[in-house]
Amino acid sequence: MTSRRSFVKSAALLSAGALVSPALLAAHKSRHIGLQLYTVRDAMQKDPAGTLARVAKMGYTSVEGATYTGSQKFYGMTPAAFAGVLKQNGLIMPSSHYRLGEEQEKGQPVQGTILHGWDKAVDDAAQAGVKYMVCAYLSEAERGGLDHYKYIADQLNKAGERSKKAGIQLCYHNHDFEFAPQSGQLPYDLLLSSTDKELVKMELDLYWATKAGKDPIALFQQYPGRFPLWHVKDMDKTSKQNFTEVGSGVIDFKKIFAQAGKSGMKYYFVEQDQTPGSPFDSIQKSITHIKRTLV
């Protein structure tokens, strides 16, 4: 439910009309402030229901899953049971992460991945209310050369076609290695150009793209509408370029959020892979900054 404060703030923006650019207004289309649950992974493993309640109390209204692969459950729960816990806490899970599945465990294929058990993964995602299924990460063994990235693009197209039948959009989440040139070409560009733009879209990790020396806004301009999901995490001011809380580092999120419409962004998720102390302290700092300066 929209609070009186949020309503007054929105009305003030709209009444300012001529003073606020359409691009800046576009940044406010997503009313949800999301959290990638990998950030609080240890707490989710111990007490998923209690952790979700704590996250919701902070003001997060959406989450992104990170554990389906292999278990074929969401944090130890069936899709229906997990959807129930989300609803009890006023949360939605529009997106969830999955693996490609080339790696094996104990000599056996890992189920619930793009290459193994994808049909069931899609059906379970639909039951849990997921709108976006995201290929989260390629291990070093899964990356290879450009020919292998072309193979991955083919597999993404096939997986995206299957998920589309269930009303779900497939996406690919980057790190920095996709921006390392191979034979004069970036694997990231190859993945974008070799996949159907309707079947495969991108979850842009703003930290990893920035660390790789890429300008997120330039990517939005080159591939407009291709980035419905973002990972929002900051880069600290040290030479190590470590993860840090949103607003504590060097990334100009205000400038990037102003291009949300160009990118096609629908949902964004705070993520901090490593935190200096309690992850709950870090995600509190991040959401405080987002509420104060970005939404």
N, C-alpha and C positions, 0 to 999 in steps of 0.2 A: 504494500500500500504506500502511496506517495505521501511523505510527511508534509506538514504545512510549510516547514522551512524549505524543503525541496521545491514545493509548488511556487512559493514566493520567489525563489531564486530563478526558476525557469521562466516565470512571468516577467521578471526583470530583464532577463536576457532577450526575450522576444520583443518586449516593448522598446528595447534599445535599437531594434531593427537596423537602422542605417549605420549604427556605430559598430555592429558586430558582423564580421565577414561570414558568408555562407560556409566557408571552409571550417571556421572555428565552431560554428553551430553544429556542423556534421560530426565533430568530435564527441558530441554529447548524445548521439543517437543510442548508444548502448547504455542502458540504465543500470546494468549489472556490473559490479566490481567483483572480479573472479579471483580465485586462488587455485594454482596448480598444487594438488595435494602431495606431490613429491616433496614439497617444502616441509611438510609436517609428517613425513613418512613414518618416523618411529612412533609418534603418538597415534597415527592411524592404525598401525599394526597392533598396538596394545589396546586401544579403546576407540574404535572408529566412531561410534555413536557420540561419545563424550567429546571427541575432538571436533566433529562436525558442529556440535552445539556451541562449542567455544568459538569456532571460526565464524559462525553466524552471528554470535553476540558481538563480535568485533565490527560487524557491518558488511561482511562479504555476503553476497547474495547468490553467487554461482561458484561452482568448483569444477575442476578438470581432473578426471581419474587417471591413475597411473599403475594399477596393479592387475588388470584383467589377464594379461598375458601369462599363460602357463597354468594358472589356477582355474581359469574359466569362471571365476567369480569376481565380484566387486568387493574387495576388502573382506573376503571370507563369507560374503552374503550372496544369495541369489539375486538376479537382477530386480525382481519384484520386491524383495525384502530391502534391498539397498535403496530403491526408489522411495519406499515407505519412510525410511529414516531421513532421507533428504527432505521429503515433504513435511515431516514433523518439525524440521528446523527451518522451514521457509527457504530452502535452497533448491536450485536446479543444477543438473550436471549436463550441460549442453555438449560437452566434449570429453573424450577419453583417449588415452594413449595406448598404442599397440606396437608390436615389433614386426619386423619383416619376416623373421623365422628361418633364416638360413642356418643359424647356429643351432647346435643340438645340445641336449642335456643328457648325460650318461648314454650317449650314442643314439638317442631317440629324438625325433623332431618335436619341437615345442608347439603344443596346440594353442589355439586362440590367437594365432598370428596370421599375417597376410598370406603366407604360403601354406599354412596348415590349420585347418579347422576354421577358415574364414566365414563359412556359411553360418556356423553356430555363433561365432563372435558377432556377426551382424544382427542375427536374430535376438541375441541377448542385449546388445546395445539398444535396439529398438524398444525392447521391453523396459529398459532402464530409463528411457526418455532421451537417449543420446542423439544429437543432431549432427555431430561431426566426429568421425573416427580418424585418428591421426597416427601416421607412421612416425614414431617418436625419435628413433635413433638407429643409425647403422653402426655396428661394431666395426673394428678395423678389418676383420675378415670379410665383412659384407660390402666393403666399399670398392676396392679394386680400381681398375682403370675405367676409361670412358665407355668401353664396350659393356662393362658390367653395369655401369649406370644406365645405359640404354636398356639392358635387361630389366633393371629395377623399374625403370619408367614403364615398361610393358606390363610388369606385374602390378604396378600402381593403377594403370588404366583398367586392368581386369578387375582388381579389387574395388575400384571406384564404380565400375559398372554394376557390380553386385550390390554394393551399399546403396547405390542410387535407387535400386528397385525397392528398397526398404525406406526410402525417403531420407537417407543419410548421405551427407557429403564427406568424401574422403579428402584428407589433407596430408601434407608432409611438413614435418618440423625440422628446421635446420640447426646445425651447430656452426662451427667455423670451418671445418674441413671441406665443406662443399664449395667454399670460395677459394680454395687453393688451386691455381691453374694447372691443367693437365693438357699438354700439347696445344697450348694457346687457348684452351677453352675452360670455362668454369663448370664443374659438375652441376652446380645449382642452375645455371642457365640451360644446361642440357636437360635437366629434369623438367624445367618449365616448358621448354620448347618441344620436348618429346612426349609430353602427356597432354591429354585432352583437357582444355581449360574448363570444361564443364564437369568432368569426372574427377579431376585432381586439382585441388587448390592448396594454398600454403598457410601454415601457421608460422609467422615470422617471429623468430626469437630476436628481439631488438638488441639484446646484449651480445649474442654471438655474431650477429651481422656486423655490429659496430666494432667488435674486437677484431674481426677479419678485415676491417678497413672499408666496409661498404656503408653507404648512406641509405638508410631505410627509405627516405623520401624519394631518392633516385630510383629505387626498386619499385615503389608505388607508381612512379611516372612511366617506367618502362613496361610494367605489367599491371595496369590499372584493374582494380576489381578482383585481383587474384589472391588477396590476403584477408580472408574473413576472420582469422584468429591471430592474436598477438600474444607473445610472452613479454611481460613487462618486468624487467629487472635491470638494476643499474650497475655501472662499472665504477669501482672506486678510483681515487685520484693518485694511487701509487703506481710505480712502474710495473707491478705485478698484474694490474688490471683485474683485481679480484671482484667477485660478486659483492654487491652491497645493497642496502635498502633503497627503494625508489625515492629519489630526491636527494640522496646523500652522495651521488657520484657525478659523472661528467656528461651523461646522456641528456639531451635537451628534449624531454618528453612533451613539453608544451608545444614545441614546434612540430613534433611527430604527430601528436594527437590532432593537431589542426588539419592534418591530411588524412584523417580517418575515412572520410567519404571517398577520396581518391583510391584508397587501398581496398575498399570494400569491407572494412572491419565490422564485424557483428558482435564479437565477444573478445575480451582480453583477460589475461590471467597473470596475477603477480606470481613470480617464481623466484626463489632464491635457493639455489642448490646447496649452498653452505652458508651457515650463519655464525657470527662470532660467539653467540651465546644461545639462549633459547630461541628457536625459530618463531615462537609466538611473539616475542619482543620485536623481532625483525618485521614480521608481517603487520604488526600494529603500527610500526613506524611508516611502513609503506602505504597502508590504507589511509593513515592520517594525512600524509602528503598528497595522495591522490584526491582525497575529498577537498582538501584545502586549495589545490592549484589546478586540477585537471578536469573535475566534473562538477 
